[in-house]
Amino acid sequence: MNATSHGTGGHEPLWTPDRDTLERANVTAFMRWLREERDLPLADYHALWRWSVESLEEFWAGVWDFYGLSESSGYGDVLTEQRMPGAQWFTGARVNFARECLRRDTDHAPALVTVREGGSPVETSWADLRSQVAAMAAWLREVGMGPGDRVAGYVPNIPQAVVALLATASVGAVWTASSPDFGTPSVLARLQQVEPAVLIAADGYYYGGREYDRRPAIEEIVAALPSLRHVVTIDYVYDSDDGSWLGESAAEQISWRRVLDRRADLEFADVGFDDPLWILWSSGTTGMPKGIVQGHGGIVVELLKAAGLGTDIRADDRFLFMTSTSWMVWNYLVAGLLHGATIVLYDGSPTYPDVDAVWRVAQETGATMVGVGAGYLVAGEKAGARPGTDLDLSRVRSILQTGSTLPPTAWQWTYEQVKSDMWLQSISGGTDVCSVLAGGSPLLPVHAGRLQAPALGVDLQAWSAEGEPVVGEEGELVVTRPMPSMPLYFWNDADGQRYHDSYFDTFPGIWRHGDWITVYEDDTVVISGRSDSTLNRMGVRMGSADLYGVVDQFAEIADSLVVGVEGADGGYFMPLFVVLADDATLDDDLRGRLKQAIRSELSPRHVPDDIIEVPAVPRTLTGKKLEVPIKRILQGARPEAVSATGAVTDPEMLRWFERFAEQRLSRSD
């Protein structure tokens, strides 16, 4: 396949699928199945994608049957109406996520391979995984947990997290998780909303050559959650005699070891397609973090399709993704089990003891699919790393890259210094749908700087501000037809207003995702960055309101503004601008205290790159901070192109930020 002249500039592809790749791809088998079972010959991926969005019901019915979901349940209608929000999928179907993850006969390979920083790989067989899930589920039922009850995890990327999720799903309860590197206020801003009855908490985690003791934080969290009836403690970093290291609390305490010390058969609650499976967290620009509720059935069919027909996960794969349990990528990683694949869990820094840490884990575990953030590949390029020469990466057949835009030079470096004959799939999606909106296909060539195509079943378009589709020019990323994994609702959003305002207030009935996107005539895609003010640091999204909640506690700070700026080189610059109170000085001491507070109360990932004093924070006349316009100015836009001065307080500050951007650019040159 050769690149077309549209969108790829006539450049030669970095990779083109060979005959073996084409023949073995899951999507090839799906197209063959459509031809034989549905009498539907489709010539290539482009034809398949067009059919998948123009014939939604037929496409998703095909996914259902192709992946054998008919063995689990029948259904009435595939889709009752194509409206957003409110589409009803697979009416009457009974689908349990845990049952689908554990039903495949794949005992020939381990289910999990686990590595902690500085440690060696440890395997968990499918039989052991099933046994542990059965024991955990039996305990949950013993303590009265069932459909609709909430189980929270405060756990790193370890096997206990996977077991806890699957056990929670198996009894029909609702899972939610927070990575232990999140500060206590940030965790409570989430968990206090959902009022979990059970908390599963690990005593610490490993990162950058250090052990982090989270036991004091867990005591604070437990004390602040009166809804808790039970706390399961995991001795992960530190050993204790009986696992009961938690201090006095009203909740009953039990160790993970004691929970698993029981024999039980696997049982699965008879849950409906739209029964809640988990709550993921994303934040807007104001208010509390949003609890995004997704259902068993929507997640199962979406991740069978996305990970299977897109990412091409197969039963003989070992799937490694560098992630924490707070990032939706962790849920995507667990979905590898839906395909019978072995998933590889890593707890540690991707760059410790050196920048090749991920590739070393891939070598040690025999990973075939490796997922990383764009920043990791950029770091390797800048460090002059040569992992393909220094390590054995012969088993790696694909690298997944996400989190932010990857600059063209990093694409080149990946093929030159990591592996020349692998498929680099750049994917973009979101917590909101827990899936891929645009990404890779094993049927298409790879061009530097481009996502290969929109994902199957995703009617992805770029729209102008006037709500018109545009091709070959930047616009708002919209999805014009429903997807099964779109949120059922937001937690504590009884009238659905917050859900509506998050996605449908700009273009009524059309999902506006919050990214700038360009879709070219050859279906290749470029994601330019966030069109809203969400802070997307290392793939973990955080609302600016979360950070303001920490900064506002400082008497020295009168006002503040934070933005996350995606650079054309793939970098990410997150400055915090502060207006000082009278008689305050922005010295090293105040900067240090601000950063430490953000690190401990919010997240180490969201510590600003710089803290800069400003005379004022520009706002709209209704009082909203101009986060998106300031971000666009720092990316090079002219002030008059992003905001009308008559609608802004302190309009002269727009020129101040323009000068700041020019000075920063001149310094980098």
N, C-alpha and C positions, 0 to 999 in steps of 0.2 A: 504494500500500500504506500502510495506517495502522498505527501502533504499537498493540499490544495493551495491555491494562491490567496484564498480568503482566510484571514485570521491567523494563519501561520507564516505569512510572509514568504512562502516558498522555501522555508528552511527545511533541511533534511531532518527526518525524525530521529530522536535519540534512541528509539527502540521500536521495532516492528514485530508483531507476534509471528512466530514461526509456525510451521504446520502442526507440530506437536502441541503447542500452546492452544492453537485454534481448535484442534480436535478434542483435547481434554477439558476444555473450559465448560463449566457448568451451564453457561448461557448458550453454548452450542448445543448441548444436550436438550435444553429447554426449547430451542428453536426447532430441533429435530422432532421433539415431542409434539409441539404445536402443529407441525406439518403432518405427522402421522395420526394424531388423536383429534385434531381440530380442523384438519384439511386447510391449514393456514400457512402457505409458503411465504416466508419473509426473507428478503435477499441479504440483509445486513443489519448491523446494530441500529443504524439510523431509521430503517423501516420498522424495526422492532420497537424502538422508542416511540415513534409517531403513533403506531398502533396502540401501544400501552397507555398513552394519554388520551387518545381519541376514543378508545373502547375500554374505559376503565373497568367496567363490570366483567367483561370477557377476560381482560388481562389478569385481574386479581383472582377470578375463578380458576384461571389456569395455574397461577402460583399455588393456590390451595390444593389443587389436584396433583400437580407435579411433585409437590413436597409431601404428599401422603397425608394431609390433614384430614382427608375424608375418613381415614382409619380411626380418627379420634372423635369426629363429630360431623353431623350434617348441618345444614343451615337453610333458612328460608330465602331471603333476597340477599344478593351480594351487596347492593347499595340501594337504599330506599330513595334518596334524593341527593343530588350533587350540590348541596349548599354548604357554605362555610360561614360560621361554625354550625354544627348540627347534623352533619352527615351521619347516617346510621349504616354500619358495615356488618355484613354476615349475621343478619338477624337470627336469633335463636341458637346460635352456635355456642358450644361449651368447650372452651380452650383453657388449659392450665399451662402457663409458661414452664414451670418446673417439670411437668410430665413430658413436655416436648423436648426439653434439654436432656432428659435422662432416659428417653425411650430407645435411643439408637443402640444397636448391638455392636459396640466398638471396644470390647475388652482386649483387643489385640494391642492397644496402645494406651498409655496413661491418659487420664482425663486432665490432670493438672501437672505442670512442672513448676516448681517454686524456687526462686533464688532471692535471698536477701543480700544486701550489700556486704561484700566480703565473704559470702558463704558459697557453698556448692549446691548444685541443683538437687532437689528432692522431688520424687515422683509420687503422685497419688493415683491409684488405679481407678477405673470406672466403678469397680465393685466397692472399693473403699469410699468413694464419693457418694455412691448411692446409700451405703450403710450409714455414713455420717449424716446425710440429709434426713434419712429416715429417723435416726435417733433425735436429731434436733427438732424435727417436726413433731415427734411424739411428745417431747417435753413441752413444746409450745401448746399442743392440745391439752396436756395435763394442767397447764396453768391458765387455761381458758381462752387462749388466743384462737381467733377464727376470722371469717370474712369481715373485712372492714377495720379490724384492729390494726394498730400501727406498731411496727418493730423498727427501731433505729439502730444503725451501726455507727460506731466511732472507731473505725478500723482502717489500717493501711491495706495495701494490695496483697493480701495473703489468703491462703485457702479458707480460713475461717469466714472471711467475708463472702466468698462464693457459696459456701455451705449455708450460711445464714440467710442469704438472699433466696436460695432455692428452697430451703425449709419454710421460710416465710411464705413464699409463693405457693408451696404445696398445700398449706393449710388455708389458703385464701386470704391471709392477712396482707397488709400493705407495707412494703419495705421503703426505707429512706436511709441515706448514709451521708456521713461527713468525714472527710479525711482528717486524721489527727494533727495535721500541720495547720489546720484552721484554728484561730484563736477562740477562746471561750465565748465572747460576745457574738461572734459570727456564727458559731454553732447554735447558740441559744436563739438567735434571731430566726433560725430555721425550725429547730426542734420544738420550741415553745408553741409554734403555730399548730403543729400536728399532734401534740400531746401523746407521745408514744407510751405504751404500757410496758414495753420491754426495751431495754438498752443493752446492746452487745458492745463491749468496750475492750480494746487492747491497751496494755499498759504503756506502750510506746511505739517508736518506729526508728528506722535507721536512715540517715541521710548525710552525705558528705563526710564520712568517716567518724560520725558521732552517733551516740545513742540519745534519743530524746525521750525523757521520762514524762508521760502524760497523766500519771496517776493523780497529781494535784488538780489538774484541769478536769479530770473525770469526776472528782469529788465535787467541784464547783458545779458541773453540769447536772449531776444527780440531784444536788441540793436545790437547783433552780427548776426542776421538772417534777412538780407534785403529782403529775399523772402516772409516774413510773411505779409499777408494782414489782418489777423484777429487773435485776441487773446481772448480766452474764459477764464475768471477767475473764480475760484471756491473758495468760502468762506468755507473752511473746518475746519481750526483751529481757525481762527479769524473772527469775524463778522465785516461787513462794511455796510454802509447804502445802497449802490446800487451795491456792488460787483466790483466797478471800482477802486481798490486800486493801479493798475499799473500806473506808472508815464507816462510822455509824450513819445509817440512813433509814428512812421509812420503808424503802424498797427492800424486798428480799434479795439476798445475794447468793449467787451460785457460780462455781467455776465452770469454764468450758469443758474441762475434763470430766466433771461430774455429769454435765448434760449429756455428753456422748457415751457415758457409761450405762448404756441401756440397749437392749435388743428390740428392734421394731421392724415392721414391714413398711415398705413405701406405700403411702396412701396419698391421694390427691383430691383436694376439694373440688366439687363440681361447680366451677365458676363460669360465669357467662363471658361472652366476648368482650363486653364493656365493663366488666368488674375491674376495679383498680388493682394494678400490679405494684407500682412503685410511684414515689414522688421524687422528681428531680428538681433541682433548684437553679433558678436563673433570676437575675435582678435587672430591674429597669433603672431609671434615673432617679426615681423618688420612691419613698415608702419602703416597706419590708420586702425581703426576698420573695419571689413568686414561687409557690409550690406547684409544679407542673405535674398533673396526674395523668398517667398513661395506663392503658388497659392491657390485660393479658393477651387478648386476641390481636389487637392492633400491633402490639410489639412483636408477637410471634410471626405474623405474616410479613410485616415490614422487614424484620431482620433476617428472615429466611430469604427474602428477595434481595435486600441490600448486601448482606454479607455473602450470599450464595451466588446470585446472578450478576452482582457488581464486583465486589471484592474478590470473588472466586474462591472462598474458603471451602476446603474439601476435608473429608475424613482423615486423609493421610497428612494433613498439615499440622505444624506446630506454630501456633499463632501468638506472637509476642507483641504487646503494645505498652509503651512506656506511659503510665498513667497513674493517677490516684483515684480513690473511690469516689471523689467529688466530681469527677469529670465524666460526662456521658460516654466517653470513649471506653471507660471501664465496663459499662453495661454492654457496649458493643463487643468488647472483648469476651465477656461471659457468653454472649450469643454465639460464639464459635462452637459452644457445646451443642447448639441446635443442629449443627452440621456434622457432629461426631468428631470434631477436631480436638486436638490437645491444645489447651490454652496455657500460656506461659506467664506467670505472675512474678513481677520484680518489685521489691521494696528497697529503694535506695536512690541515689543521685545518678542521673544519666551521664554525668561528667566526672565521677570519682572512681578510682584515683586519677583518671585522666579522661580525655574527651572520647576515647574509644570504649567507654564502659558498656554502652548498649551493644556494640558489635561483639564485645567479649561475652556478654550474656547470650547473644544469638549463637555464637560459636559453641559455648558450653552446653546449651540446651538443644542444639540442632534445629533452631527456629527456621521455618521456611517462609513465613510472612512476618515482617517486622514493621511495627507502626511507631512513628516518632513525630514530634512537632517540628515545624519548619526551623525554629531556632536552633534545634540540635544539629541539623545538617549544615546550617550557616556557621555554627561554632566549629564544626569539623573542618569546614573549608578554610575559615580564618586561621585555625591552628595548624594548617598544613598537614592534617592527619592523612594516613594512607592505610585505612583498615583492611582494604582488599588485599594489600600486599603483606601486612603484618599478621593477619588472622585468617583462619579458614572459614570463609563465608560461602562455601560451595553449595550448601543446602538452601540458601536464601533465594527464593524465586521471585519475590515481590517485596517492595518497600512501600508502605502507606505513609503519606505525609499529610499533616493537617495542622490546625491551630492558627495559622496565618499564612500570608502569601509567601511563596518561595521564590527568591530572585533567580533569574536565568543562570547566573554563574554557579549557584549552588546546585542546580539541576546538572550542569556540566560536571561539576566536581563529583557528584554522586555517581555518575556513570564512569568517570575516569578513575576515581579512587576507592569506591566501595565495590561496585560490581558492574561490569559492562553489559552483561547479558541478562539482567533482571528487568522486571516491569516496575517502574516507578509510577505509582498511582497517587496523584494529588487529589484529596477528597475534601469536600466542604459540606457541612450539614449544620446540625445544631442540637442543643439540649432540648429545644422546643419540640422536635420530632424524634429525637434519639435515633437519627439515621442520617443518610447521605442524600443531599439534594443534587449535587453535581460531583462527579468524580471519575473513576476509571472504568475501563472495560478491557478485558483481555482480547477483544476482537479489533481494537483500534490502535493506531500508532501513538507514540508519546512525543509531544513537542515541548520544548523548554518553555516554561511560563504559562502553560495551558492545562486546565483540567480537560480530560478527554471528551466528556459529553455530559448532558443532564442524566440523572439516574432514571432507570425505568420506572414508569408509573408516576413520575414527577413532572407536572406541566410547568416547567421552569421557564420564566421569561424575564427580560429586563424591561422596565417601564419608565417612561419619562414622568416628570412631575405632573403632567396633564393626564396621566393614566393611559398612555398609548404605548404599545410594544415598540421597542427599538432594537435594531440589529446592527452590530458593529460599533455601537457607541454605548457609553456608560449609562446605566439607569439603576433604579431600585430593583432588587431581587424580589420577585413575586412568584407565588405558586397559585395558579388560577383554578385548579381543581383539587378536591380533597385527597388526603392521604390517610391510610388507616391508623397511623401512629400519632396523628395530631392530637393535642391534649384533649382528654375528656372534659376537663375543667381545671381551674386553678383552685387550690385548697383555700377554704374560707372566702370564696367569691360566689356567694349564693345567687346573685342575680346575673352573673357572667359578665359584669361590666368591665372588670379589670382584664379579663381574657379578651373581650372584644377590643378594648382600647390598645392592647399590646400588639395586635396583628391586623385588625380590620378597620381602624378608624381613618386611615389614609385613603384606602381604596375599598369602599364597602363591598363585602362579600369576597374580597381577594386577600389572600395571605401576604402581608408585607413582612419580610423576614428581618430587615434591618442591615442589609449588606449592599454595597455598591457592586454591580456586576456588569460584565459585557459578554453578550452571547454573539458569536460570529456565525457567518453563513454556513460554515462547515460543522456547526454544533459545538466547536470548542468553546471553553468558558474561561473567563478571567474574573476572579474575585478581588476587588480592590481594597476591601476593608469594611469596617462597620459604618453604616450610615446613621447609627444612633450612638449614644454615649456609653454603651456597655464597655467595661474594661475587660478585654480578652487577653489575659496575660498567661502565656505558656499553655494556651488552650482552655484555661479555667476562667469562666466568665464571672464577673463580679460587678454589681451595680455601684455607680459612683456614690449613691446614698450610703452604702455600707462604709465607705472610706470617710465620708463626711461625718458619720456618726462617731468615728474615732477622733478625727481632727477637731470637731466642735467642742470636745471636752477641754481643750487647751485655752486657758484664759488669754494667752498671748495672741491667739488667732481670732481676728474679727470676721473674716470671711475666707473662703477658699474655693478653688476650682481644680479638678483633676480631669485629664483627658488621656486616652490611649491612642497613640498615633502610629499607624502602620506605615512604614517607610517603603519606598520603591525597591530598596535593596533587601527587603525581607526583614529588616530590623523592626523593633517595637520600642517606641520612646514614650514613657509614662511620666510626665512631669506633674508636680503638685504646685500650683500657684497659690500664694497666701497673702492676704491683707492683714497686716499686723495691727493689734490693738495699740492704743496710746502707750508710749514709753516702752514698748516691747522691741526687742532686737532679734533679727534672724541670724543668730550665731551658730557655731558648730554644736553647742550644747542643745539649743532648741531643735535644730535639725536632727540631732541624734535621738532626742526624746520622742520626736514625732515618728521617726522611722521605727524605733523600738516599739512604740505603742501600736503602730499599724502591723508590725510583724507579729506581736504577741496577741493582739485582740482581733485581728482580721485574718491575715495570711502572709507568710513570707513571700509568696508569689506576687503580692500586690504592694510591696514597698516601692515608693516612687524612685525613679532614676535620679531625679533632682528635685529640690524644693526651692522655689524662686519667689522672691517678694514682688508683688504687683501693687500699684496704687489703688486699683478697684477691680471688682469682678463684674463684667458686663452682664446684664440681665434683660429679659424681655420686659415689656411694660406691665406684665402680669406677675413678674418676680422670678421667672425661671432662668436659671443660669444658662448662658449660651455655650453649652459644652460642644455640641456638634459644629456650630460655625467656627469656634476657636480651633477645634481639631482640624477642620478643613483649611483654615488659614495656616496652621502649622505644617500642613501637607503641601502648601504652596498656592492655595487659592487666594484671589484678591478679596478684600473685605466686602466690597460692593457686590460681589458675586454670591456671597453666602448670607448676607443679612442686610435689611433695610435700616439705615442709621436712624430714621425717624421712629423706629419701633424698639429702640434699644436704649437702656440707661447707660450713661458713660460711653457714648459712641466713639469717643476719641481712643478708648482702650482697644478698639479693633485695630487701629493703626499701631498701637503699642505692640500687640501680638504679631502683627505683620513684620515690624522691625526685629522683634525677637527671633522670628523664623528666619529672616534674612541673615542675621548675625550668626545664628546657629549653623546655617548652611555654609556661610563663609568660613567658619571655624573648622567645619568638617572637611572643606576643600583644602 
